[in-house]
Amino acid sequence: MAIMRSESGSAGDYLACEKWPVYALMMLAGGYFGAFTYAIRGGVFCNAQSGNVVLLSMALSRGEWGRAGYLLIPITAYCLGAFGSEAAARGMGKRRLIRWETALVLFEMLAVLFLGALPETAPVQITQVLVNFMCSMQYNTFRQAQGIPMATTFCTNHIRQVGISLYGLASGRGGDAACARRLGAHLGMLGAFAAGGVMAAFLCGRFMGRAVWFAEIPLGIVLAYLLHADLGRERERLEQLPLTPNGKIDRKALANGQIPAGV
């Protein structure tokens, strides 16, 4: 839902949901969820599905049909998360008190509250489905931080972009300032993700399922920040932005100069 602007724009040119601190905290939460589900909720990945598809393929090759069916659970939940985020954003439309990003963070906080209250005897599939669902929604919603495409639930593209930025700096072909900015951005996201994983691994060993409640801290900070913007300084600005039929900011309209006065 990011507005199309140049990477060199100042922080004041971007909406609250596009700012670096928001993405760093969402990345930290993504790393936390990944380590939580893998460590104590069935050994599956919730952040991205490449690993689960590989494990599914291996199970099929061995004729382990039960294992294959088990791995289809997180994969299906992830697919449904993308479907749900598109449907929810469209349903909110223009008549909304808060932006879709804010509503999603609130949903994640409620889901985390529920997951932490589950007894340890509860089927792990409950956690797998819900975490995969909300990680998919998060990835499909938070896509661009201050002009730089981002993912907040996995690291593959960040690692790729680090390599590209390093080449740009070494060759001098990408513009030193732009390459350095992208390099710092992606390294920062990787650091936040790793920090989330470290914290989850440490806390899971001490609090088991209730360790997921610690994810409320970064999510709560993001929620408070976005609510402050939604109900205050960005309220009028958000109401004037052009939207697609799916309820998302119309990037093509913005690129073509269809921007209301004051926005």
C-alpha positions in Angstrom: 0.0 0.0 0.0 3.0 2.3 -0.3 2.8 5.5 -2.3 5.2 5.5 -5.3 8.0 8.0 -4.5 11.7 8.1 -5.1 14.0 6.3 -2.7 15.7 9.6 -1.9 12.5 11.2 -0.4 12.7 12.5 3.1 10.9 10.6 5.9 8.2 13.4 6.0 7.2 12.5 2.4 5.9 9.1 3.5 2.9 7.8 5.4 3.3 6.4 8.9 2.8 2.8 7.6 5.8 3.3 5.2 8.3 4.4 7.9 11.5 2.5 8.7 10.7 1.9 12.4 7.4 0.3 11.5 9.0 -2.1 9.1 11.8 -2.9 11.5 9.3 -3.8 14.3 7.2 -5.9 11.9 10.3 -7.7 10.7 11.2 -8.4 14.3 7.7 -9.8 14.9 8.1 -11.9 11.7 11.3 -13.5 13.0 9.7 -14.1 16.3 6.8 -15.9 14.8 9.1 -18.0 12.6 11.2 -19.2 15.5 8.2 -19.8 17.8 6.4 -22.1 15.4 9.5 -24.0 14.4 10.8 -24.4 17.9 7.6 -25.5 19.8 4.7 -25.8 17.4 5.4 -28.6 15.1 8.7 -27.8 13.3 7.1 -25.9 10.4 7.9 -22.5 8.9 5.2 -19.9 9.2 7.0 -16.9 7.5 7.4 -18.3 3.9 6.5 -21.5 2.3 9.5 -22.6 0.2 10.8 -24.7 3.1 7.5 -26.3 3.6 7.1 -27.1 -0.1 10.5 -28.7 0.0 9.6 -30.8 3.0 6.3 -31.7 1.3 8.1 -32.8 -1.8 10.4 -35.0 0.2 7.5 -36.6 2.1 5.7 -37.3 -1.2 8.9 -38.9 -2.6 9.0 -41.2 0.4 5.4 -42.1 0.3 4.8 -40.4 3.7 1.2 -39.4 2.9 0.4 -38.4 6.5 3.4 -36.1 6.7 2.5 -34.6 3.3 -1.0 -33.9 4.4 0.4 -32.3 7.6 2.6 -30.0 5.6 -0.3 -28.9 3.4 -1.9 -27.3 6.5 0.6 -24.3 6.8 0.8 -24.0 3.0 -3.0 -23.7 2.7 -3.3 -21.3 5.6 -0.7 -19.1 4.0 -2.6 -19.0 0.7 -5.8 -18.2 2.6 -4.0 -15.3 4.3 -3.3 -13.6 1.0 -6.9 -14.2 -0.1 -8.1 -12.7 3.2 -6.0 -9.6 3.1 -7.2 -8.8 -0.4 -10.8 -9.3 0.6 -10.5 -7.4 3.9 -8.8 -4.4 2.3 -11.5 -4.2 -0.4 -14.2 -4.5 2.2 -12.9 -1.6 4.2 -12.9 0.7 1.1 -12.8 4.5 1.7 -15.2 4.6 4.5 -13.0 3.5 7.3 -11.9 5.0 10.6 -8.4 3.4 10.4 -6.3 2.3 7.5 -6.1 -1.4 6.6 -2.5 -1.7 7.9 -3.7 -0.6 11.4 -6.6 -3.0 11.3 -4.2 -5.9 10.4 -1.8 -5.1 13.3 -4.8 -5.1 15.7 -5.9 -8.5 14.3 -2.4 -9.9 14.8 -2.4 -8.7 18.4 -5.8 -10.3 19.1 -4.5 -13.6 17.5 -1.4 -13.5 19.5 -3.4 -13.0 22.7 -5.5 -16.1 21.8 -2.5 -18.2 20.9 -0.7 -17.6 24.2 -3.8 -18.6 26.1 -3.9 -22.1 24.4 -2.9 -25.0 26.7 0.2 -26.9 25.7 -2.0 -29.9 25.0 -3.9 -28.1 22.2 -3.2 -29.3 18.7 -0.2 -27.5 17.2 -2.2 -27.1 14.0 -4.2 -24.4 15.6 -1.1 -22.2 16.0 0.3 -23.2 12.6 -2.9 -22.2 10.8 -3.3 -18.9 12.6 0.3 -17.8 12.4 0.7 -18.7 8.8 -2.5 -16.9 8.0 -1.5 -13.7 9.7 2.1 -13.8 8.3 0.7 -14.1 4.8 -1.6 -11.1 5.4 1.4 -9.1 6.8 3.6 -9.9 3.9 0.8 -9.0 1.4 0.1 -5.7 3.2 3.5 -4.2 4.2 5.4 -4.1 0.9 7.4 -0.9 0.6 9.4 1.1 3.2 10.2 4.7 2.2 10.4 3.8 -1.5 12.3 0.5 -1.1 10.4 -2.8 -1.7 10.4 -4.9 1.5 9.1 -8.1 2.9 8.5 -8.3 6.6 8.1 -12.0 7.2 11.2 -13.6 5.5 14.7 -12.9 4.5 15.5 -14.2 1.0 15.0 -11.0 -0.9 16.8 -9.0 1.8 19.9 -11.2 1.4 19.6 -10.9 -2.4 19.4 -7.1 -2.2 22.4 -7.0 0.1 24.4 -8.7 -2.7 23.1 -6.4 -5.3 23.8 -3.3 -3.2 27.4 -4.5 -2.5 28.0 -5.0 -6.2 26.6 -1.5 -6.9 29.0 0.0 -4.4 32.0 -2.0 -5.7 31.3 -1.2 -9.3 30.1 2.3 -8.9 27.2 1.7 -11.2 24.3 2.1 -8.8 25.1 5.4 -7.3 27.0 5.2 -4.0 24.4 7.0 -1.9 21.5 5.0 -3.2 23.3 1.7 -2.9 24.5 2.5 0.6 20.9 3.4 1.6 19.5 0.2 0.2 22.3 -1.8 1.8 21.7 -0.3 5.2 18.0 -0.8 4.9 18.2 -4.5 4.0 20.9 -5.2 6.6 18.7 -3.5 9.2 15.8 -5.7 8.3 17.9 -8.8 8.5 19.1 -7.7 11.9 15.6 -7.1 13.2 14.4 -10.5 11.9 17.4 -12.3 13.5 16.8 -10.5 16.8 13.2 -11.7 16.8 14.3 -15.2 16.2 16.9 -15.1 19.0 14.4 -13.7 21.4 11.8 -16.3 20.5 14.2 -19.2 20.9 15.3 -17.9 24.3 11.8 -17.1 25.6 10.2 -20.4 24.3 12.6 -22.4 26.5 11.3 -20.5 29.6 7.7 -19.8 28.9 6.7 -22.3 26.2 3.5 -21.3 24.4 3.0 -18.1 26.5 6.2 -16.8 25.0 4.2 -15.7 22.0 2.8 -12.9 24.1 6.1 -11.1 24.0 5.3 -10.4 20.3 2.7 -8.0 21.6 5.4 -5.5 22.4 6.6 -4.7 18.9 3.0 -5.1 17.5 1.7 -2.8 20.2 4.2 -0.1 19.4 3.3 -0.2 15.7 -0.4 -0.2 16.5 -0.1 2.9 18.8 2.0 4.7 16.1 -0.4 4.0 13.3 -3.5 4.8 15.4 -2.0 8.2 16.3 -1.5 8.9 12.6 -4.9 7.5 11.5 -6.8 9.6 14.0 -4.6 12.6 13.9 -2.0 14.0 11.6 -2.8 11.8 8.5 -6.6 11.6 8.8 -7.4 14.0 6.0 -4.6 12.9 3.9 -5.7 9.3 3.9 -9.3 10.2 3.0 -8.1 11.9 -0.2 -5.8 9.2 -1.5 -7.1 7.4 -4.6 -7.9 3.7 -4.1 -8.1 0.7 -6.4 -11.3 -1.4 -6.4 -9.5 -3.7 -4.0 -9.3 -1.0 -1.4 -5.6 -0.4 -1.8 -3.8 2.9 -2.6 -3.8 3.3 -6.4 -0.2 3.5 -7.3 -0.8 4.1 -11.0 -3.0 7.1 -10.3 -0.3 8.6 -8.0 2.4 7.9 -10.6 0.2 9.7 -13.2 -0.1 12.7 -11.1 -3.7 12.1 -9.9 -2.9 13.4 -6.4 -5.4 15.6 -4.6 -4.2 19.0 -3.5 -2.4 18.8 -0.1 -1.5 15.2 -0.5 
